[in-house]
Amino acid sequence: MKTAISIIAAIILTLVGILGSIKLKSLNLISEPFFVLLLICSVLIGLFIVYSDKIKVLDFYKGQLILRDIKETEASVKELAKAILEVTETSSHAIMTEGFDGEAKKNAVEKLRKLTT
């Protein structure tokens, strides 16, 4: 429900911004570059309203926009890579030495299963 309201609000606000910009330009109250700037700002504000709950970092100075889902995905990929590395290390360690640590491999495989399900 919240997303539907934010989408409707974003559409209304963007349309008001665009129509207001067109009205100001048709009355010759603003120049063409300022008209384009107002149009871009209207669209950006609309997009910001729609995606405001998903934005983690917004830095205009550096031109940086980081979404929450991307950071969470990056963290889960790193966890998965660590688990795969652990399984690989325990398997290769068993090949290099005569002794085999079956418990360590079992724990690593179980951790990998939890991460993939």
Biopython code that builds the backbone (N, CA, C, O; Angstrom):
import numpy as np
from Bio.PDB.StructureBuilder import StructureBuilder

atoms = [
    (1, "MET", "N", (0.829, -1.196, 0.000)),
    (1, "MET", "CA", (0.000, 0.000, 0.000)),
    (1, "MET", "C", (0.871, 1.256, 0.000)),
    (1, "MET", "O", (0.585, 2.233, -0.692)),
    (2, "LYS", "N", (1.948, 1.202, 0.801)),
    (2, "LYS", "CA", (2.833, 2.357, 0.878)),
    (2, "LYS", "C", (3.478, 2.648, -0.468)),
    (2, "LYS", "O", (3.614, 3.808, -0.857)),
    (3, "THR", "N", (3.874, 1.601, -1.179)),
    (3, "THR", "CA", (4.517, 1.820, -2.471)),
    (3, "THR", "C", (3.536, 2.383, -3.493)),
    (3, "THR", "O", (3.920, 3.206, -4.324)),
    (4, "ALA", "N", (2.276, 1.952, -3.445)),
    (4, "ALA", "CA", (1.278, 2.485, -4.380)),
    (4, "ALA", "C", (1.052, 3.972, -4.127)),
    (4, "ALA", "O", (0.933, 4.758, -5.067)),
    (5, "ILE", "N", (0.995, 4.347, -2.867)),
    (5, "ILE", "CA", (0.804, 5.763, -2.528)),
    (5, "ILE", "C", (2.014, 6.578, -2.963)),
    (5, "ILE", "O", (1.863, 7.679, -3.494)),
    (6, "SER", "N", (3.221, 6.044, -2.741)),
    (6, "SER", "CA", (4.421, 6.789, -3.126)),
    (6, "SER", "C", (4.531, 6.899, -4.657)),
    (6, "SER", "O", (5.012, 7.909, -5.170)),
    (7, "ILE", "N", (4.092, 5.878, -5.376)),
    (7, "ILE", "CA", (4.128, 5.942, -6.836)),
    (7, "ILE", "C", (3.138, 6.986, -7.347)),
    (7, "ILE", "O", (3.460, 7.771, -8.240)),
    (8, "ILE", "N", (1.942, 6.991, -6.781)),
    (8, "ILE", "CA", (0.928, 7.981, -7.183)),
    (8, "ILE", "C", (1.402, 9.389, -6.852)),
    (8, "ILE", "O", (1.255, 10.305, -7.662)),
    (9, "ALA", "N", (1.973, 9.562, -5.656)),
    (9, "ALA", "CA", (2.489, 10.881, -5.259)),
    (9, "ALA", "C", (3.610, 11.324, -6.182)),
    (9, "ALA", "O", (3.684, 12.494, -6.557)),
    (10, "ALA", "N", (4.481, 10.395, -6.548)),
    (10, "ALA", "CA", (5.591, 10.732, -7.442)),
    (10, "ALA", "C", (5.084, 11.150, -8.818)),
    (10, "ALA", "O", (5.584, 12.111, -9.402)),
    (11, "ILE", "N", (4.093, 10.429, -9.335)),
    (11, "ILE", "CA", (3.538, 10.767, -10.648)),
    (11, "ILE", "C", (2.884, 12.141, -10.613)),
    (11, "ILE", "O", (3.093, 12.960, -11.509)),
    (12, "ILE", "N", (2.096, 12.389, -9.579)),
    (12, "ILE", "CA", (1.412, 13.688, -9.468)),
    (12, "ILE", "C", (2.417, 14.822, -9.345)),
    (12, "ILE", "O", (2.291, 15.844, -10.018)),
    (13, "LEU", "N", (3.420, 14.642, -8.482)),
    (13, "LEU", "CA", (4.419, 15.689, -8.277)),
    (13, "LEU", "C", (5.240, 15.927, -9.542)),
    (13, "LEU", "O", (5.557, 17.070, -9.873)),
    (14, "THR", "N", (5.581, 14.866, -10.239)),
    (14, "THR", "CA", (6.346, 15.013, -11.481)),
    (14, "THR", "C", (5.522, 15.735, -12.538)),
    (14, "THR", "O", (6.030, 16.619, -13.228)),
    (15, "LEU", "N", (4.251, 15.363, -12.668)),
    (15, "LEU", "CA", (3.389, 16.032, -13.644)),
    (15, "LEU", "C", (3.184, 17.509, -13.310)),
    (15, "LEU", "O", (3.177, 18.361, -14.199)),
    (16, "VAL", "N", (3.018, 17.798, -12.029)),
    (16, "VAL", "CA", (2.870, 19.203, -11.621)),
    (16, "VAL", "C", (4.137, 19.985, -11.950)),
    (16, "VAL", "O", (4.068, 21.116, -12.432)),
    (17, "GLY", "N", (5.295, 19.375, -11.687)),
    (17, "GLY", "CA", (6.560, 20.035, -12.008)),
    (17, "GLY", "C", (6.734, 20.267, -13.497)),
    (17, "GLY", "O", (7.178, 21.335, -13.919)),
    (18, "ILE", "N", (6.384, 19.264, -14.292)),
    (18, "ILE", "CA", (6.527, 19.389, -15.746)),
    (18, "ILE", "C", (5.544, 20.420, -16.297)),
    (18, "ILE", "O", (5.919, 21.284, -17.090)),
    (19, "LEU", "N", (4.275, 20.322, -15.869)),
    (19, "LEU", "CA", (3.268, 21.276, -16.357)),
    (19, "LEU", "C", (3.572, 22.698, -15.890)),
    (19, "LEU", "O", (3.362, 23.656, -16.634)),
    (20, "GLY", "N", (4.063, 22.834, -14.670)),
    (20, "GLY", "CA", (4.456, 24.165, -14.174)),
    (20, "GLY", "C", (5.610, 24.733, -14.976)),
    (20, "GLY", "O", (5.636, 25.925, -15.283)),
    (21, "SER", "N", (6.568, 23.878, -15.317)),
    (21, "SER", "CA", (7.707, 24.324, -16.123)),
    (21, "SER", "C", (7.246, 24.777, -17.506)),
    (21, "SER", "O", (7.688, 25.806, -18.017)),
    (22, "ILE", "N", (6.356, 23.998, -18.094)),
    (22, "ILE", "CA", (5.829, 24.359, -19.419)),
    (22, "ILE", "C", (5.069, 25.680, -19.352)),
    (22, "ILE", "O", (5.204, 26.523, -20.239)),
    (23, "LYS", "N", (4.289, 25.855, -18.324)),
    (23, "LYS", "CA", (3.519, 27.110, -18.163)),
    (23, "LYS", "C", (4.450, 28.306, -18.010)),
    (23, "LYS", "O", (4.239, 29.350, -18.628)),
    (24, "LEU", "N", (5.493, 28.145, -17.173)),
    (24, "LEU", "CA", (6.447, 29.246, -16.986)),
    (24, "LEU", "C", (7.183, 29.562, -18.281)),
    (24, "LEU", "O", (7.436, 30.729, -18.579)),
    (25, "LYS", "N", (7.528, 28.536, -19.051)),
    (25, "LYS", "CA", (8.230, 28.768, -20.327)),
    (25, "LYS", "C", (7.300, 29.409, -21.350)),
    (25, "LYS", "O", (7.721, 30.282, -22.109)),
    (26, "SER", "N", (6.029, 28.980, -21.377)),
    (26, "SER", "CA", (5.094, 29.563, -22.349)),
    (26, "SER", "C", (4.808, 31.041, -22.049)),
    (26, "SER", "O", (4.491, 31.809, -22.957)),
    (27, "LEU", "N", (4.918, 31.433, -20.787)),
    (27, "LEU", "CA", (4.739, 32.840, -20.415)),
    (27, "LEU", "C", (6.035, 33.637, -20.523)),
    (27, "LEU", "O", (6.071, 34.819, -20.181)),
    (28, "ASN", "N", (7.109, 32.982, -21.003)),
    (28, "ASN", "CA", (8.430, 33.595, -21.150)),
    (28, "ASN", "C", (8.972, 34.148, -19.829)),
    (28, "ASN", "O", (9.648, 35.176, -19.812)),
    (29, "LEU", "N", (8.676, 33.467, -18.737)),
    (29, "LEU", "CA", (9.199, 33.880, -17.436)),
    (29, "LEU", "C", (10.541, 33.213, -17.118)),
    (29, "LEU", "O", (11.271, 33.664, -16.235)),
    (30, "ILE", "N", (10.861, 32.131, -17.847)),
    (30, "ILE", "CA", (12.137, 31.437, -17.632)),
    (30, "ILE", "C", (12.807, 31.178, -18.987)),
    (30, "ILE", "O", (12.147, 31.123, -20.024)),
    (31, "SER", "N", (14.123, 31.022, -18.948)),
    (31, "SER", "CA", (14.868, 30.744, -20.180)),
    (31, "SER", "C", (14.836, 29.243, -20.485)),
    (31, "SER", "O", (14.399, 28.440, -19.661)),
    (32, "GLU", "N", (15.306, 28.880, -21.681)),
    (32, "GLU", "CA", (15.304, 27.471, -22.073)),
    (32, "GLU", "C", (16.203, 26.604, -21.187)),
    (32, "GLU", "O", (15.782, 25.515, -20.795)),
    (33, "PRO", "N", (17.426, 27.042, -20.853)),
    (33, "PRO", "CA", (18.248, 26.199, -19.959)),
    (33, "PRO", "C", (17.594, 25.980, -18.588)),
    (33, "PRO", "O", (17.663, 24.885, -18.030)),
    (34, "PHE", "N", (16.969, 27.015, -18.060)),
    (34, "PHE", "CA", (16.294, 26.869, -16.774)),
    (34, "PHE", "C", (15.069, 25.966, -16.904)),
    (34, "PHE", "O", (14.738, 25.226, -15.978)),
    (35, "PHE", "N", (14.402, 26.028, -18.051)),
    (35, "PHE", "CA", (13.268, 25.150, -18.326)),
    (35, "PHE", "C", (13.715, 23.678, -18.307)),
    (35, "PHE", "O", (13.065, 22.833, -17.692)),
    (36, "VAL", "N", (14.823, 23.391, -18.982)),
    (36, "VAL", "CA", (15.354, 22.024, -19.006)),
    (36, "VAL", "C", (15.757, 21.597, -17.599)),
    (36, "VAL", "O", (15.512, 20.458, -17.202)),
    (37, "LEU", "N", (16.369, 22.500, -16.847)),
    (37, "LEU", "CA", (16.760, 22.200, -15.469)),
    (37, "LEU", "C", (15.544, 21.865, -14.605)),
    (37, "LEU", "O", (15.595, 20.932, -13.805)),
    (38, "LEU", "N", (14.464, 22.609, -14.758)),
    (38, "LEU", "CA", (13.241, 22.330, -14.005)),
    (38, "LEU", "C", (12.634, 20.977, -14.388)),
    (38, "LEU", "O", (12.140, 20.250, -13.526)),
    (39, "LEU", "N", (12.673, 20.643, -15.684)),
    (39, "LEU", "CA", (12.167, 19.345, -16.124)),
    (39, "LEU", "C", (12.984, 18.203, -15.514)),
    (39, "LEU", "O", (12.425, 17.224, -15.019)),
    (40, "ILE", "N", (14.299, 18.338, -15.555)),
    (40, "ILE", "CA", (15.166, 17.300, -14.994)),
    (40, "ILE", "C", (14.940, 17.163, -13.489)),
    (40, "ILE", "O", (14.858, 16.050, -12.970)),
    (41, "CYS", "N", (14.840, 18.284, -12.795)),
    (41, "CYS", "CA", (14.585, 18.252, -11.346)),
    (41, "CYS", "C", (13.248, 17.603, -11.029)),
    (41, "CYS", "O", (13.138, 16.850, -10.061)),
    (42, "SER", "N", (12.235, 17.885, -11.830)),
    (42, "SER", "CA", (10.917, 17.289, -11.603)),
    (42, "SER", "C", (10.972, 15.769, -11.725)),
    (42, "SER", "O", (10.404, 15.052, -10.900)),
    (43, "VAL", "N", (11.654, 15.286, -12.748)),
    (43, "VAL", "CA", (11.763, 13.840, -12.948)),
    (43, "VAL", "C", (12.600, 13.207, -11.837)),
    (43, "VAL", "O", (12.242, 12.149, -11.320)),
    (44, "LEU", "N", (13.707, 13.846, -11.468)),
    (44, "LEU", "CA", (14.552, 13.298, -10.402)),
    (44, "LEU", "C", (13.831, 13.251, -9.058)),
    (44, "LEU", "O", (13.994, 12.296, -8.299)),
    (45, "ILE", "N", (13.051, 14.256, -8.767)),
    (45, "ILE", "CA", (12.279, 14.264, -7.514)),
    (45, "ILE", "C", (11.251, 13.134, -7.527)),
    (45, "ILE", "O", (11.056, 12.458, -6.517)),
    (46, "GLY", "N", (10.601, 12.931, -8.658)),
    (46, "GLY", "CA", (9.650, 11.823, -8.776)),
    (46, "GLY", "C", (10.313, 10.475, -8.563)),
    (46, "GLY", "O", (9.781, 9.622, -7.854)),
    (47, "LEU", "N", (11.475, 10.281, -9.176)),
    (47, "LEU", "CA", (12.206, 9.024, -8.996)),
    (47, "LEU", "C", (12.666, 8.852, -7.551)),
    (47, "LEU", "O", (12.623, 7.749, -7.006)),
    (48, "PHE", "N", (13.103, 9.946, -6.938)),
    (48, "PHE", "CA", (13.544, 9.867, -5.549)),
    (48, "PHE", "C", (12.393, 9.462, -4.626)),
    (48, "PHE", "O", (12.588, 8.676, -3.699)),
    (49, "ILE", "N", (11.215, 9.987, -4.873)),
    (49, "ILE", "CA", (10.059, 9.630, -4.040)),
    (49, "ILE", "C", (9.729, 8.146, -4.177)),
    (49, "ILE", "O", (9.433, 7.476, -3.188)),
    (50, "VAL", "N", (9.783, 7.640, -5.405)),
    (50, "VAL", "CA", (9.456, 6.228, -5.625)),
    (50, "VAL", "C", (10.478, 5.318, -4.961)),
    (50, "VAL", "O", (10.110, 4.324, -4.334)),
    (51, "TYR", "N", (11.761, 5.648, -5.092)),
    (51, "TYR", "CA", (12.815, 4.757, -4.608)),
    (51, "TYR", "C", (13.438, 5.205, -3.284)),
    (51, "TYR", "O", (14.506, 4.713, -2.920)),
    (52, "SER", "N", (12.809, 6.111, -2.567)),
    (52, "SER", "CA", (13.409, 6.636, -1.331)),
    (52, "SER", "C", (13.593, 5.567, -0.254)),
    (52, "SER", "O", (14.525, 5.662, 0.545)),
    (53, "ASP", "N", (12.731, 4.560, -0.214)),
    (53, "ASP", "CA", (12.888, 3.518, 0.798)),
    (53, "ASP", "C", (13.996, 2.533, 0.440)),
    (53, "ASP", "O", (14.436, 1.771, 1.301)),
    (54, "LYS", "N", (14.454, 2.532, -0.800)),
    (54, "LYS", "CA", (15.503, 1.603, -1.229)),
    (54, "LYS", "C", (16.874, 2.258, -1.312)),
    (54, "LYS", "O", (17.872, 1.566, -1.512)),
    (55, "ILE", "N", (16.944, 3.563, -1.163)),
    (55, "ILE", "CA", (18.215, 4.277, -1.274)),
    (55, "ILE", "C", (18.952, 4.214, 0.050)),
    (55, "ILE", "O", (18.394, 4.532, 1.101)),
    (56, "LYS", "N", (20.200, 3.804, -0.010)),
    (56, "LYS", "CA", (21.037, 3.763, 1.181)),
    (56, "LYS", "C", (21.947, 4.990, 1.238)),
    (56, "LYS", "O", (22.054, 5.631, 2.283)),
    (57, "VAL", "N", (22.602, 5.320, 0.123)),
    (57, "VAL", "CA", (23.503, 6.469, 0.064)),
    (57, "VAL", "C", (23.197, 7.258, -1.196)),
    (57, "VAL", "O", (23.102, 6.694, -2.286)),
    (58, "LEU", "N", (23.044, 8.572, -1.038)),
    (58, "LEU", "CA", (22.849, 9.466, -2.173)),
    (58, "LEU", "C", (23.803, 10.635, -1.981)),
    (58, "LEU", "O", (23.607, 11.465, -1.093)),
    (59, "ASP", "N", (24.835, 10.698, -2.815)),
    (59, "ASP", "CA", (25.858, 11.729, -2.699)),
    (59, "ASP", "C", (25.979, 12.430, -4.047)),
    (59, "ASP", "O", (26.523, 11.868, -4.997)),
    (60, "PHE", "N", (25.470, 13.664, -4.128)),
    (60, "PHE", "CA", (25.511, 14.403, -5.379)),
    (60, "PHE", "C", (26.924, 14.854, -5.718)),
    (60, "PHE", "O", (27.287, 14.930, -6.892)),
    (61, "TYR", "N", (27.725, 15.153, -4.699)),
    (61, "TYR", "CA", (29.079, 15.649, -4.922)),
    (61, "TYR", "C", (29.936, 14.599, -5.635)),
    (61, "TYR", "O", (30.671, 14.919, -6.569)),
    (62, "LYS", "N", (29.836, 13.351, -5.190)),
    (62, "LYS", "CA", (30.601, 12.261, -5.812)),
    (62, "LYS", "C", (29.825, 11.577, -6.938)),
    (62, "LYS", "O", (30.380, 10.747, -7.658)),
    (63, "GLY", "N", (28.562, 11.916, -7.089)),
    (63, "GLY", "CA", (27.735, 11.255, -8.096)),
    (63, "GLY", "C", (27.480, 9.805, -7.740)),
    (63, "GLY", "O", (27.562, 8.920, -8.591)),
    (64, "GLN", "N", (27.172, 9.570, -6.483)),
    (64, "GLN", "CA", (27.057, 8.209, -5.965)),
    (64, "GLN", "C", (25.624, 7.929, -5.515)),
    (64, "GLN", "O", (25.013, 8.717, -4.794)),
    (65, "LEU", "N", (25.112, 6.794, -5.958)),
    (65, "LEU", "CA", (23.791, 6.330, -5.546)),
    (65, "LEU", "C", (23.905, 4.846, -5.249)),
    (65, "LEU", "O", (24.178, 4.049, -6.146)),
    (66, "ILE", "N", (23.698, 4.472, -3.995)),
    (66, "ILE", "CA", (23.809, 3.072, -3.585)),
    (66, "ILE", "C", (22.460, 2.627, -3.043)),
    (66, "ILE", "O", (21.904, 3.246, -2.136)),
    (67, "LEU", "N", (21.948, 1.551, -3.609)),
    (67, "LEU", "CA", (20.676, 0.999, -3.164)),
    (67, "LEU", "C", (20.914, -0.068, -2.102)),
    (67, "LEU", "O", (21.955, -0.725, -2.109)),
    (68, "ARG", "N", (19.968, -0.245, -1.198)),
    (68, "ARG", "CA", (20.091, -1.224, -0.116)),
    (68, "ARG", "C", (20.216, -2.654, -0.628)),
    (68, "ARG", "O", (21.049, -3.419, -0.142)),
    (69, "ASP", "N", (19.398, -3.011, -1.601)),
    (69, "ASP", "CA", (19.387, -4.385, -2.105)),
    (69, "ASP", "C", (20.746, -4.787, -2.665)),
    (69, "ASP", "O", (21.174, -5.932, -2.514)),
    (70, "ILE", "N", (21.413, -3.851, -3.304)),
    (70, "ILE", "CA", (22.715, -4.154, -3.882)),
    (70, "ILE", "C", (23.722, -4.445, -2.789)),
    (70, "ILE", "O", (24.503, -5.388, -2.917)),
    (71, "LYS", "N", (23.731, -3.672, -1.725)),
    (71, "LYS", "CA", (24.661, -3.898, -0.627)),
    (71, "LYS", "C", (24.381, -5.231, 0.047)),
    (71, "LYS", "O", (25.318, -5.957, 0.380)),
    (72, "GLU", "N", (23.114, -5.572, 0.257)),
    (72, "GLU", "CA", (22.764, -6.850, 0.878)),
    (72, "GLU", "C", (23.186, -8.009, -0.015)),
    (72, "GLU", "O", (23.662, -9.030, 0.481)),
    (73, "THR", "N", (23.018, -7.862, -1.320)),
    (73, "THR", "CA", (23.426, -8.903, -2.257)),
    (73, "THR", "C", (24.936, -9.066, -2.241)),
    (73, "THR", "O", (25.451, -10.184, -2.276)),
    (74, "GLU", "N", (25.641, -7.944, -2.188)),
    (74, "GLU", "CA", (27.099, -8.001, -2.147)),
    (74, "GLU", "C", (27.578, -8.738, -0.900)),
    (74, "GLU", "O", (28.510, -9.539, -0.971)),
    (75, "ALA", "N", (26.950, -8.474, 0.228)),
    (75, "ALA", "CA", (27.326, -9.140, 1.475)),
    (75, "ALA", "C", (27.045, -10.636, 1.404)),
    (75, "ALA", "O", (27.853, -11.439, 1.872)),
    (76, "SER", "N", (25.916, -11.018, 0.828)),
    (76, "SER", "CA", (25.593, -12.446, 0.743)),
    (76, "SER", "C", (26.515, -13.168, -0.233)),
    (76, "SER", "O", (26.847, -14.333, -0.014)),
    (77, "VAL", "N", (26.929, -12.503, -1.297)),
    (77, "VAL", "CA", (27.876, -13.111, -2.233)),
    (77, "VAL", "C", (29.228, -13.322, -1.555)),
    (77, "VAL", "O", (29.881, -14.343, -1.764)),
    (78, "LYS", "N", (29.641, -12.349, -0.743)),
    (78, "LYS", "CA", (30.907, -12.496, -0.017)),
    (78, "LYS", "C", (30.838, -13.659, 0.971)),
    (78, "LYS", "O", (31.800, -14.415, 1.104)),
    (79, "GLU", "N", (29.711, -13.806, 1.663)),
    (79, "GLU", "CA", (29.537, -14.935, 2.588)),
    (79, "GLU", "C", (29.618, -16.262, 1.839)),
    (79, "GLU", "O", (30.256, -17.208, 2.301)),
    (80, "LEU", "N", (28.976, -16.320, 0.695)),
    (80, "LEU", "CA", (28.985, -17.542, -0.106)),
    (80, "LEU", "C", (30.399, -17.854, -0.596)),
    (80, "LEU", "O", (30.817, -19.012, -0.596)),
    (81, "ALA", "N", (31.120, -16.836, -1.005)),
    (81, "ALA", "CA", (32.490, -17.043, -1.465)),
    (81, "ALA", "C", (33.380, -17.555, -0.327)),
    (81, "ALA", "O", (34.223, -18.425, -0.548)),
    (82, "LYS", "N", (33.200, -17.026, 0.879)),
    (82, "LYS", "CA", (33.977, -17.491, 2.032)),
    (82, "LYS", "C", (33.680, -18.956, 2.328)),
    (82, "LYS", "O", (34.589, -19.728, 2.634)),
    (83, "ALA", "N", (32.412, -19.337, 2.237)),
    (83, "ALA", "CA", (32.040, -20.734, 2.501)),
    (83, "ALA", "C", (32.636, -21.667, 1.455)),
    (83, "ALA", "O", (33.105, -22.754, 1.791)),
    (84, "ILE", "N", (32.621, -21.256, 0.198)),
    (84, "ILE", "CA", (33.208, -22.079, -0.867)),
    (84, "ILE", "C", (34.711, -22.211, -0.658)),
    (84, "ILE", "O", (35.285, -23.283, -0.849)),
    (85, "LEU", "N", (35.335, -21.113, -0.266)),
    (85, "LEU", "CA", (36.766, -21.147, 0.013)),
    (85, "LEU", "C", (37.084, -22.113, 1.149)),
    (85, "LEU", "O", (38.066, -22.854, 1.095)),
    (86, "GLU", "N", (36.248, -22.094, 2.171)),
    (86, "GLU", "CA", (36.439, -22.995, 3.307)),
    (86, "GLU", "C", (36.354, -24.461, 2.874)),
    (86, "GLU", "O", (37.181, -25.279, 3.278)),
    (87, "VAL", "N", (35.359, -24.788, 2.057)),
    (87, "VAL", "CA", (35.206, -26.162, 1.567)),
    (87, "VAL", "C", (36.409, -26.552, 0.720)),
    (87, "VAL", "O", (36.935, -27.658, 0.845)),
    (88, "THR", "N", (36.836, -25.646, -0.135)),
    (88, "THR", "CA", (37.979, -25.925, -0.996)),
    (88, "THR", "C", (39.247, -26.142, -0.180)),
    (88, "THR", "O", (40.024, -27.055, -0.460)),
    (89, "GLU", "N", (39.453, -25.298, 0.832)),
    (89, "GLU", "CA", (40.650, -25.430, 1.669)),
    (89, "GLU", "C", (40.657, -26.746, 2.433)),
    (89, "GLU", "O", (41.698, -27.393, 2.537)),
    (90, "THR", "N", (39.514, -27.148, 2.967)),
    (90, "THR", "CA", (39.493, -28.401, 3.716)),
    (90, "THR", "C", (39.710, -29.591, 2.799)),
    (90, "THR", "O", (40.335, -30.574, 3.198)),
    (91, "SER", "N", (39.200, -29.517, 1.570)),
    (91, "SER", "CA", (39.397, -30.612, 0.620)),
    (91, "SER", "C", (40.851, -30.678, 0.159)),
    (91, "SER", "O", (41.431, -31.761, 0.098)),
    (92, "SER", "N", (41.443, -29.525, -0.166)),
    (92, "SER", "CA", (42.827, -29.533, -0.636)),
    (92, "SER", "C", (43.788, -29.874, 0.500)),
    (92, "SER", "O", (44.835, -30.477, 0.265)),
    (93, "HIS", "N", (43.441, -29.496, 1.722)),
    (93, "HIS", "CA", (44.273, -29.834, 2.879)),
    (93, "HIS", "C", (44.309, -31.344, 3.072)),
    (93, "HIS", "O", (45.343, -31.896, 3.450)),
    (94, "ALA", "N", (43.214, -32.002, 2.821)),
    (94, "ALA", "CA", (43.151, -33.458, 2.968)),
    (94, "ALA", "C", (44.009, -34.146, 1.913)),
    (94, "ALA", "O", (44.573, -35.211, 2.166)),
    (95, "ILE", "N", (44.107, -33.543, 0.738)),
    (95, "ILE", "CA", (44.913, -34.141, -0.314)),
    (95, "ILE", "C", (46.405, -33.991, -0.007)),
    (95, "ILE", "O", (47.194, -34.900, -0.264)),
    (96, "MET", "N", (46.785, -32.820, 0.552)),
    (96, "MET", "CA", (48.196, -32.548, 0.807)),
    (96, "MET", "C", (48.737, -33.325, 2.001)),
    (96, "MET", "O", (49.918, -33.669, 2.025)),
    (97, "THR", "N", (47.919, -33.597, 2.960)),
    (97, "THR", "CA", (48.385, -34.314, 4.150)),
    (97, "THR", "C", (47.753, -35.689, 4.188)),
    (97, "THR", "O", (46.767, -35.974, 3.509)),
    (98, "GLU", "N", (48.348, -36.511, 4.994)),
    (98, "GLU", "CA", (47.805, -37.867, 5.120)),
    (98, "GLU", "C", (46.536, -37.871, 5.949)),
    (98, "GLU", "O", (45.633, -38.667, 5.695)),
    (99, "GLY", "N", (46.455, -36.996, 6.931)),
    (99, "GLY", "CA", (45.281, -36.942, 7.798)),
    (99, "GLY", "C", (44.152, -36.181, 7.128)),
    (99, "GLY", "O", (44.391, -35.258, 6.349)),
    (100, "PHE", "N", (42.933, -36.567, 7.429)),
    (100, "PHE", "CA", (41.775, -35.914, 6.832)),
    (100, "PHE", "C", (40.840, -35.481, 7.947)),
    (100, "PHE", "O", (40.427, -36.291, 8.777)),
    (101, "ASP", "N", (40.516, -34.207, 7.959)),
    (101, "ASP", "CA", (39.628, -33.671, 8.986)),
    (101, "ASP", "C", (38.207, -33.678, 8.430)),
    (101, "ASP", "O", (37.741, -32.694, 7.856)),
    (102, "GLY", "N", (37.542, -34.792, 8.612)),
    (102, "GLY", "CA", (36.187, -34.957, 8.085)),
    (102, "GLY", "C", (35.189, -34.021, 8.734)),
    (102, "GLY", "O", (34.243, -33.572, 8.087)),
    (103, "GLU", "N", (35.393, -33.725, 10.011)),
    (103, "GLU", "CA", (34.468, -32.834, 10.736)),
    (103, "GLU", "C", (34.521, -31.416, 10.179)),
    (103, "GLU", "O", (33.484, -30.770, 10.031)),
    (104, "ALA", "N", (35.730, -30.922, 9.866)),
    (104, "ALA", "CA", (35.862, -29.565, 9.315)),
    (104, "ALA", "C", (35.192, -29.474, 7.950)),
    (104, "ALA", "O", (34.529, -28.487, 7.633)),
    (105, "LYS", "N", (35.376, -30.518, 7.150)),
    (105, "LYS", "CA", (34.743, -30.509, 5.825)),
    (105, "LYS", "C", (33.227, -30.584, 5.963)),
    (105, "LYS", "O", (32.500, -29.910, 5.233)),
    (106, "LYS", "N", (32.750, -31.403, 6.900)),
    (106, "LYS", "CA", (31.309, -31.535, 7.106)),
    (106, "LYS", "C", (30.713, -30.196, 7.545)),
    (106, "LYS", "O", (29.649, -29.806, 7.064)),
    (107, "ASN", "N", (31.396, -29.489, 8.459)),
    (107, "ASN", "CA", (30.928, -28.174, 8.920)),
    (107, "ASN", "C", (30.919, -27.155, 7.781)),
    (107, "ASN", "O", (29.981, -26.369, 7.650)),
    (108, "ALA", "N", (31.969, -27.175, 6.963)),
    (108, "ALA", "CA", (32.050, -26.233, 5.851)),
    (108, "ALA", "C", (30.956, -26.493, 4.826)),
    (108, "ALA", "O", (30.348, -25.556, 4.309)),
    (109, "VAL", "N", (30.708, -27.759, 4.534)),
    (109, "VAL", "CA", (29.657, -28.109, 3.574)),
    (109, "VAL", "C", (28.281, -27.732, 4.125)),
    (109, "VAL", "O", (27.422, -27.256, 3.382)),
    (110, "GLU", "N", (28.077, -27.943, 5.405)),
    (110, "GLU", "CA", (26.786, -27.592, 6.027)),
    (110, "GLU", "C", (26.564, -26.075, 5.999)),
    (110, "GLU", "O", (25.452, -25.607, 5.753)),
    (111, "LYS", "N", (27.627, -25.320, 6.252)),
    (111, "LYS", "CA", (27.539, -23.850, 6.199)),
    (111, "LYS", "C", (27.203, -23.401, 4.775)),
    (111, "LYS", "O", (26.404, -22.485, 4.576)),
    (112, "LEU", "N", (27.818, -24.052, 3.795)),
    (112, "LEU", "CA", (27.549, -23.724, 2.404)),
    (112, "LEU", "C", (26.107, -24.056, 2.029)),
    (112, "LEU", "O", (25.474, -23.304, 1.288)),
    (113, "ARG", "N", (25.589, -25.163, 2.526)),
    (113, "ARG", "CA", (24.190, -25.527, 2.272)),
    (113, "ARG", "C", (23.230, -24.495, 2.844)),
    (113, "ARG", "O", (22.243, -24.139, 2.201)),
    (114, "LYS", "N", (23.518, -24.008, 4.065)),
    (114, "LYS", "CA", (22.655, -22.998, 4.688)),
    (114, "LYS", "C", (22.642, -21.706, 3.888)),
    (114, "LYS", "O", (21.605, -21.053, 3.772)),
    (115, "LEU", "N", (23.791, -21.337, 3.336)),
    (115, "LEU", "CA", (23.870, -20.096, 2.575)),
    (115, "LEU", "C", (23.165, -20.183, 1.231)),
    (115, "LEU", "O", (22.679, -19.177, 0.714)),
    (116, "THR", "N", (23.109, -21.382, 0.665)),
    (116, "THR", "CA", (22.515, -21.510, -0.664)),
    (116, "THR", "C", (21.021, -21.801, -0.630)),
    (116, "THR", "O", (20.364, -21.725, -1.669)),
    (117, "THR", "N", (20.470, -22.129, 0.522)),
    (117, "THR", "CA", (19.041, -22.392, 0.565)),
    (117, "THR", "C", (18.265, -21.209, 1.067)),
    (117, "THR", "O", (17.039, -21.270, 1.163)),
]
sb = StructureBuilder()
sb.init_structure("model")
sb.init_model(0)
sb.init_chain("A")
sb.init_seg("    ")
for serial, (resi, resn, name, xyz) in enumerate(atoms, 1):
    if name == "N":
        sb.init_residue(resn, " ", resi, " ")
    sb.init_atom(name, np.array(xyz, "f"), 0.0, 1.0, " ", f" {name:<3s}", serial, name[0])
structure = sb.get_structure()
